[in-house]
Amino acid sequence: MGKDSIQLKSQTILDKMWDMSHEQLIFCSDHVLGLKAIISIHNTVLGPAMGGTRMWNYTSEEAAIQDALRLSRGMTFKNSIAGLNIGGGKAVIIGDAKKIKGEKLMRRFGKFVNGLGRAILDG
């Protein structure tokens, strides 16, 4: 039963990505620092994805995923309307900023983001 529920949730996420034309959804985790983050790349047709990061105490991981997808898609449109040759992306960090935000956590998150460039270049 557990295995099937994972497949269903995974399919739901992929369906959402498909419906909104997303390219990538990256999950980042560091148990020691308490980091749970999602990076959503919507579209890179015009260039590399650009967007900011939101830290929020989401009610569920599903809510965080939905927000990351929605925000990254919005960045694609904003960047395109502004005439920029860049795509849309956005990241969310799950948690209460008053409790988890700190230099070590943010540096670790930065390493995940920085690693995306290497993954694309080495790809």
C-alpha positions in Angstrom: 0.0 0.0 0.0 2.8 2.5 0.9 4.5 1.9 -2.5 1.3 2.6 -4.4 0.6 5.8 -2.6 4.0 7.1 -3.4 3.4 6.3 -7.1 0.1 8.1 -7.0 1.5 11.2 -5.4 4.5 11.2 -7.8 2.1 10.9 -10.7 0.0 13.8 -9.4 3.1 16.0 -9.2 4.2 15.1 -12.7 0.6 15.8 -14.0 0.8 19.2 -12.4 4.1 19.9 -14.0 2.9 18.6 -17.3 -0.3 20.7 -17.1 1.7 23.9 -16.4 4.5 23.1 -18.8 7.3 22.9 -16.2 10.7 21.5 -17.0 12.1 20.6 -13.6 11.2 20.3 -10.0 14.1 19.8 -7.6 13.8 18.7 -4.0 16.6 19.8 -1.6 17.1 18.4 1.9 19.6 18.7 4.7 18.4 16.9 7.8 21.1 18.3 10.1 20.2 21.9 9.3 16.5 21.3 9.0 16.4 22.4 5.3 13.5 21.4 3.1 13.4 23.3 -0.1 11.9 23.0 -3.6 13.3 24.6 -6.7 10.9 24.8 -9.7 12.2 25.6 -13.2 9.3 26.5 -15.4 10.8 27.4 -18.7 14.3 28.0 -20.1 13.5 28.6 -23.8 14.6 32.3 -23.6 17.6 31.6 -21.3 18.4 30.4 -17.8 15.7 30.5 -15.2 15.6 33.5 -12.9 13.4 34.1 -9.8 13.6 34.5 -6.1 13.1 32.4 -3.0 10.2 32.3 -0.6 10.5 31.0 2.9 7.1 30.0 4.3 5.6 27.8 6.9 3.5 25.8 4.5 0.7 23.6 5.8 1.9 20.7 3.7 4.6 19.7 1.3 1.9 19.5 -1.4 1.1 23.2 -0.7 4.8 24.1 -1.1 5.0 22.2 -4.4 1.9 24.0 -5.7 3.3 27.4 -4.7 6.7 26.7 -6.3 5.1 25.7 -9.5 2.7 28.6 -9.6 5.4 31.2 -8.7 8.0 29.9 -11.2 5.4 30.0 -14.0 4.6 33.6 -13.1 8.3 34.4 -13.3 8.4 33.1 -16.9 5.6 35.4 -17.8 7.1 38.4 -15.9 10.6 37.9 -17.4 9.1 37.5 -20.9 6.9 40.6 -20.6 9.9 42.6 -19.4 11.7 41.6 -22.6 14.4 39.8 -20.7 16.2 36.8 -22.4 15.8 34.6 -19.3 13.3 32.0 -18.2 11.3 31.5 -15.1 12.2 29.7 -11.9 11.4 30.0 -8.2 12.3 28.3 -5.0 10.5 27.8 -1.7 12.0 26.9 1.6 9.6 25.1 3.9 9.6 26.4 7.5 9.1 29.3 9.9 11.7 31.9 9.1 11.8 33.0 12.7 12.8 29.5 13.8 15.0 28.1 11.0 16.5 31.0 9.0 20.2 31.4 9.6 23.5 31.7 7.8 24.3 28.0 7.7 20.9 27.1 6.3 21.0 29.8 3.7 24.5 28.9 2.6 23.5 25.2 2.3 20.5 26.2 0.2 22.8 28.4 -2.0 25.0 25.3 -2.6 21.9 23.5 -4.0 21.1 26.4 -6.3 24.7 26.7 -7.4 24.8 23.0 -8.1 22.1 23.5 -10.7 24.4 25.4 -12.9 27.0 22.7 -12.7 24.4 20.0 -13.5 23.3 21.8 -16.6 26.8 22.5 -17.8 28.0 19.0 -17.1 24.7 17.5 -18.3 
